[in-house]
Amino acid sequence: MAVIVVGGMIGLGKTSVATLIGDKLNSEVFFESVEENPILPLFYTASEEEIERKRYPFLLQLYFLDTRFRAIKQALGNRHNVLDRSIYEDWYFAKVNRDLGRISDLEFSIYENLAANMMAELAELPKKAPDLMVYLKGSFETVLHRIGLRGRSFEQDPALVEYYRTLWSGYDDWVMNYYDASEVLVVDMDKTDVVGRPEDAERLVADVLAKLSEIASADS
């Protein structure tokens, strides 16, 4: 068995895919902290003046860094788990918010130093990194459609569209050119519906198993 992280743009179905893989592989799933996250609704609904004054983007990244660090430590310690997004993607979100001026250079430096210390601690574990990232890729139209379908009220403000577009526009580049913690399996979510089409779910699981077998063969 292996440790798998499911990554990708907001709304593309990470939770559904992580649940599917966890069920099929009989693995525990570590879900992204959303419902109990006290900062996320404030991040999405705050005015620019509130963001500047209360530093919600920086606080949100620290919150996610903390919760994902605890999750991946448990996952790597047990060796047989699936994570709904992981600590590795947090850096990309922090960088985008720094580039947008929502996180200051000083805050970003503090964030990077803290993240580096956490990654150094992960390197001390017997299993140091995931085996595979299942990366959910989709068009911007699919992203917006699926954000609308899941209906979280704080995500629906039309003013957020440009923020989503900025995140989406650099995501593929980050995964393909900067993410190096594990192998990557790309899933086209424009053509995949693991909830509504059982054949899509079966195909995705088969692709994951085939990729894990390929990784195991290369390591042996």
C-alpha positions in Angstrom: 0.0 0.0 0.0 1.0 3.6 -0.3 0.4 7.2 0.8 -1.5 9.2 -1.8 -2.3 12.9 -1.9 -5.1 14.3 -3.9 -4.4 17.8 -5.2 -6.0 20.3 -7.5 -7.9 23.5 -7.9 -10.7 24.5 -5.5 -14.0 22.8 -6.5 -12.7 20.0 -8.7 -13.6 17.1 -6.5 -10.7 16.4 -4.2 -12.9 15.2 -1.4 -14.9 12.9 -3.6 -11.8 11.4 -5.2 -10.0 11.0 -1.9 -13.0 9.2 -0.5 -13.3 6.9 -3.5 -9.6 6.0 -3.4 -9.7 5.5 0.4 -12.7 3.2 0.1 -11.2 1.1 -2.7 -7.8 0.8 -1.0 -9.2 0.4 2.5 -7.2 3.3 3.6 -7.8 6.1 6.1 -8.6 9.5 4.5 -7.4 12.7 6.0 -9.8 15.4 4.8 -9.1 19.1 4.4 -10.3 21.2 7.4 -13.1 23.3 6.0 -16.3 23.1 8.1 -14.4 23.6 11.4 -12.1 26.2 9.9 -12.9 29.6 11.6 -10.8 31.7 9.2 -11.9 30.4 5.8 -15.3 32.1 5.6 -13.7 35.4 6.8 -11.0 35.1 4.1 -13.6 34.8 1.4 -16.1 37.4 2.6 -13.8 40.1 4.0 -13.4 43.4 2.2 -10.0 44.5 1.0 -9.8 46.9 3.9 -10.6 44.1 6.4 -8.0 41.8 4.7 -5.4 44.5 5.1 -6.2 45.2 8.7 -6.9 41.7 10.0 -4.4 39.7 7.9 -6.8 36.9 7.1 -4.8 35.4 4.2 -1.7 35.0 6.4 -3.7 33.6 9.3 -5.5 31.2 6.9 -2.2 29.9 5.5 -0.8 29.3 9.1 -4.0 27.5 10.0 -3.8 25.2 7.0 0.0 24.7 7.5 -0.7 23.5 11.1 -3.6 21.2 10.2 -1.9 19.7 7.2 1.3 19.1 9.0 -0.4 17.1 11.7 -2.3 15.2 9.0 0.7 14.3 6.9 2.7 13.3 10.0 0.0 10.8 10.8 -0.3 9.6 7.2 3.4 9.0 6.7 3.7 7.4 10.1 1.0 4.8 9.2 2.1 4.3 5.6 -1.4 3.5 4.2 -3.4 6.7 3.8 -5.0 9.2 1.5 -4.9 12.9 2.0 -7.4 15.4 0.6 -4.8 18.1 -0.4 -1.5 18.2 1.5 1.1 20.5 3.0 3.0 20.7 -0.3 0.2 22.7 -2.0 0.0 25.2 0.7 3.1 27.0 -0.5 1.5 27.7 -3.8 -1.6 29.3 -2.2 0.7 31.4 0.0 2.7 32.5 -3.0 -0.4 33.5 -5.0 -1.6 35.6 -2.1 1.8 37.2 -1.7 1.8 38.0 -5.4 -1.6 39.6 -5.0 -0.4 41.7 -2.1 -2.6 40.0 0.4 0.3 38.5 2.2 3.3 40.7 2.8 6.9 39.8 2.0 7.7 39.6 5.7 4.7 37.3 6.3 5.7 35.1 3.4 9.2 34.8 4.7 7.9 33.8 8.1 5.6 31.3 6.4 8.4 29.8 4.3 10.7 29.4 7.3 8.0 27.7 9.4 7.2 25.4 6.5 10.9 24.5 6.0 11.2 23.5 9.6 8.1 21.3 9.3 9.4 19.7 6.2 12.7 19.0 7.9 10.8 17.2 10.6 9.0 15.1 8.0 12.4 14.1 6.6 13.1 12.4 10.0 10.2 10.0 9.6 10.8 6.4 8.2 8.6 7.3 5.2 9.5 10.8 4.2 7.0 11.7 1.4 3.9 10.5 -0.4 4.2 7.9 -3.1 1.7 9.6 -5.5 -0.2 12.8 -6.1 -3.4 12.4 -7.9 -3.7 15.8 -9.6 -7.2 16.9 -10.6 -6.9 19.2 -13.7 -9.8 21.0 -15.3 -10.8 24.0 -17.4 -11.7 27.2 -15.6 -15.3 26.8 -16.7 -15.4 23.4 -14.9 -13.9 24.9 -11.8 -16.6 27.6 -11.6 -19.4 25.2 -12.4 -18.3 22.8 -9.6 -17.8 25.5 -7.1 -21.3 26.6 -7.8 -22.6 23.0 -7.5 -21.2 22.4 -4.1 -23.0 25.5 -2.8 -20.8 26.8 0.0 -22.2 30.3 0.4 -18.9 32.0 1.2 -17.4 30.8 -2.1 -20.2 32.1 -4.4 -19.4 35.9 -4.4 -18.8 37.0 -8.1 -16.0 39.2 -6.8 -14.0 36.0 -6.1 -13.9 34.9 -9.8 -10.7 36.7 -10.5 -9.0 35.2 -7.4 -10.1 31.8 -8.6 -8.8 32.6 -12.1 -5.4 33.6 -10.7 -5.1 30.4 -8.7 -6.2 28.3 -11.6 -3.9 30.0 -14.2 -0.7 28.9 -12.4 -1.7 25.6 -10.8 -0.6 23.3 -13.7 2.8 25.1 -13.9 3.4 24.6 -10.1 2.5 20.9 -10.3 4.5 20.1 -13.4 7.6 22.3 -12.8 7.9 22.7 -9.0 6.2 19.9 -7.2 8.8 17.1 -6.6 7.6 15.2 -3.5 6.2 12.3 -5.5 5.1 10.9 -8.8 2.0 12.6 -10.3 -1.1 11.1 -12.0 -3.1 13.7 -13.9 -6.9 13.2 -14.0 -8.9 15.3 -16.5 -11.9 16.5 -14.5 -13.5 18.0 -17.6 -14.2 14.4 -18.6 -14.4 12.7 -15.2 -17.4 12.5 -12.8 -16.6 10.0 -10.1 -19.9 10.7 -8.3 -22.3 10.6 -11.3 -20.7 8.0 -13.5 -19.6 4.7 -11.9 -17.5 3.9 -14.9 -15.4 7.0 -14.4 -14.8 6.0 -10.7 -13.7 2.6 -11.7 -11.4 3.9 -14.4 -9.8 6.4 -12.0 -9.2 3.7 -9.4 -7.7 1.4 -12.0 -5.4 4.2 -13.2 -4.2 4.9 -9.6 -3.5 1.2 -9.0 -1.6 0.9 -12.3 0.5 4.0 -11.4 1.2 2.6 -7.9 2.3 -0.7 -9.5 4.6 1.2 -11.9 6.1 3.1 -9.0 6.6 -0.1 -6.9 8.3 -1.8 -9.9 10.7 1.1 -10.4 11.6 1.1 -6.7 12.3 -2.6 -6.5 
